[in-house]
Amino acid sequence: MRWNMRMRAAEQGIWKSTELRRRLADAGLEVSAGKMSALWTGTPTTIRLDDLDVICAVLECEPTDLLIREPEKVAALTPPKTTEATTGGTVVTPRFGRHRTTPPA
């Protein structure tokens, strides 16, 4: 996910974090200077849903305007699918972990 609060604030004419902090305080959300700096300059690791609700009300947006999906990052994290090779009619699938063979029938 990409945090898009700064862009959304700019669309509302808010160019400084202090201005957004003041507007959030007017709406009932007191944000410390350190937390505001983290919200303004980076992507928060956690955010309370109540806080997100107030931020969306102040910026006149929806949570989906602030949180941008990045499916290519998810695709890069997924392990590649195992390829199945066929040999003599038997399907061989590689296994992870210890490389043990099955006992004879």
DRENDO-1510 file (C-alpha; in Angstrom, 1 decimal, always signed):
<recs>
REC; n; res; u; v; w
REC; 1; MET; +0.0; +0.0; +0.0 .
REC; 2; ARG; +1.1; +3.5; -0.7 .
REC; 3; TRP; +0.0; +6.4; +1.6 .
REC; 4; ASN; -1.4; +9.3; -0.4 .
REC; 5; MET; -2.4; +11.8; +2.3 .
REC; 6; ARG; +0.0; +14.5; +1.2 .
REC; 7; MET; -1.3; +14.5; -2.3 .
REC; 8; ARG; -4.9; +14.5; -1.1 .
REC; 9; ALA; -4.2; +17.4; +1.2 .
REC; 10; ALA; -2.6; +19.3; -1.7 .
REC; 11; GLU; -5.8; +18.8; -3.7 .
REC; 12; GLN; -7.7; +20.5; -0.8 .
REC; 13; GLY; -5.2; +23.4; -0.8 .
REC; 14; ILE; -3.4; +22.2; +2.3 .
REC; 15; TRP; +0.4; +22.6; +1.6 .
REC; 16; LYS; +1.8; +22.4; +5.2 .
REC; 17; SER; +1.5; +19.7; +7.8 .
REC; 18; THR; +0.9; +22.4; +10.4 .
REC; 19; GLU; -2.2; +23.5; +8.6 .
REC; 20; LEU; -3.6; +19.9; +8.4 .
REC; 21; ARG; -2.7; +19.4; +12.0 .
REC; 22; ARG; -4.7; +22.5; +12.9 .
REC; 23; ARG; -7.7; +21.3; +10.9 .
REC; 24; LEU; -7.6; +17.9; +12.4 .
REC; 25; ALA; -7.5; +19.5; +15.9 .
REC; 26; ASP; -10.6; +21.6; +14.9 .
REC; 27; ALA; -12.3; +18.3; +14.0 .
REC; 28; GLY; -11.4; +16.8; +17.4 .
REC; 29; LEU; -8.3; +14.8; +16.6 .
REC; 30; GLU; -5.2; +16.0; +18.5 .
REC; 31; VAL; -2.1; +14.8; +16.7 .
REC; 32; SER; +1.4; +15.2; +18.1 .
REC; 33; ALA; +4.0; +17.0; +16.0 .
REC; 34; GLY; +6.0; +13.7; +15.7 .
REC; 35; LYS; +3.0; +11.7; +14.6 .
REC; 36; MET; +2.0; +14.4; +12.1 .
REC; 37; SER; +5.4; +14.4; +10.7 .
REC; 38; ALA; +5.3; +10.7; +10.2 .
REC; 39; LEU; +1.8; +10.9; +8.6 .
REC; 40; TRP; +2.9; +13.7; +6.3 .
REC; 41; THR; +6.3; +12.4; +5.1 .
REC; 42; GLY; +5.9; +8.6; +5.0 .
REC; 43; THR; +3.6; +5.7; +5.2 .
REC; 44; PRO; +2.3; +4.9; +8.6 .
REC; 45; THR; +2.8; +1.3; +9.9 .
REC; 46; THR; -0.5; +1.6; +11.8 .
REC; 47; ILE; -3.4; +4.0; +12.0 .
REC; 48; ARG; -6.4; +3.9; +14.1 .
REC; 49; LEU; -9.7; +3.6; +12.2 .
REC; 50; ASP; -11.2; +6.5; +14.2 .
REC; 51; ASP; -8.2; +8.7; +13.2 .
REC; 52; LEU; -8.6; +7.6; +9.6 .
REC; 53; ASP; -12.2; +8.6; +9.8 .
REC; 54; VAL; -11.4; +12.1; +11.0 .
REC; 55; ILE; -8.6; +12.5; +8.4 .
REC; 56; CYS; -11.1; +11.5; +5.6 .
REC; 57; ALA; -13.7; +14.0; +6.9 .
REC; 58; VAL; -11.2; +16.8; +7.0 .
REC; 59; LEU; -9.8; +16.0; +3.5 .
REC; 60; GLU; -13.2; +15.3; +2.2 .
REC; 61; CYS; -12.2; +11.9; +0.8 .
REC; 62; GLU; -12.6; +8.2; +1.2 .
REC; 63; PRO; -10.0; +5.8; +2.7 .
REC; 64; THR; -9.4; +4.4; -0.8 .
REC; 65; ASP; -8.2; +7.9; -1.8 .
REC; 66; LEU; -5.5; +7.7; +0.9 .
REC; 67; LEU; -4.5; +4.1; +0.6 .
REC; 68; ILE; -3.3; +3.2; -2.9 .
REC; 69; ARG; -3.0; -0.5; -3.7 .
REC; 70; GLU; +0.3; -1.7; -5.3 .
REC; 71; PRO; -0.5; -5.2; -6.7 .
REC; 72; GLU; +2.9; -5.4; -8.4 .
REC; 73; LYS; +4.6; -5.4; -5.0 .
REC; 74; VAL; +2.4; -8.3; -3.9 .
REC; 75; ALA; +3.2; -10.2; -7.1 .
REC; 76; ALA; +6.9; -9.7; -6.4 .
REC; 77; LEU; +6.5; -11.2; -2.9 .
REC; 78; THR; +4.7; -14.3; -4.0 .
REC; 79; PRO; +6.9; -17.4; -4.5 .
REC; 80; PRO; +7.0; -18.7; -8.0 .
REC; 81; LYS; +4.6; -21.6; -8.7 .
REC; 82; THR; +6.1; -25.0; -8.8 .
REC; 83; THR; +6.4; -26.4; -12.3 .
REC; 84; GLU; +5.4; -30.0; -12.7 .
REC; 85; ALA; +7.6; -32.1; -14.9 .
REC; 86; THR; +6.4; -35.4; -16.2 .
REC; 87; THR; +8.7; -38.4; -16.6 .
REC; 88; GLY; +7.4; -41.7; -17.7 .
REC; 89; GLY; +3.7; -40.9; -16.9 .
REC; 90; THR; +4.6; -40.0; -13.3 .
REC; 91; VAL; +4.1; -36.5; -12.1 .
REC; 92; VAL; +7.1; -35.2; -10.2 .
REC; 93; THR; +6.5; -32.2; -8.0 .
REC; 94; PRO; +9.4; -30.6; -6.1 .
REC; 95; ARG; +9.0; -30.4; -2.4 .
REC; 96; PHE; +10.4; -27.8; +0.0 .
REC; 97; GLY; +12.3; -28.6; +3.2 .
REC; 98; ARG; +14.0; -32.0; +3.6 .
REC; 99; HIS; +14.4; -33.8; +0.3 .
REC; 100; ARG; +13.0; -37.2; +1.2 .
REC; 101; THR; +11.7; -39.7; -1.2 .
REC; 102; THR; +8.6; -41.8; -0.6 .
REC; 103; PRO; +9.2; -45.4; +0.5 .
REC; 104; PRO; +8.8; -48.1; -2.1 .
REC; 105; ALA; +5.3; -49.6; -2.5 .
</recs>
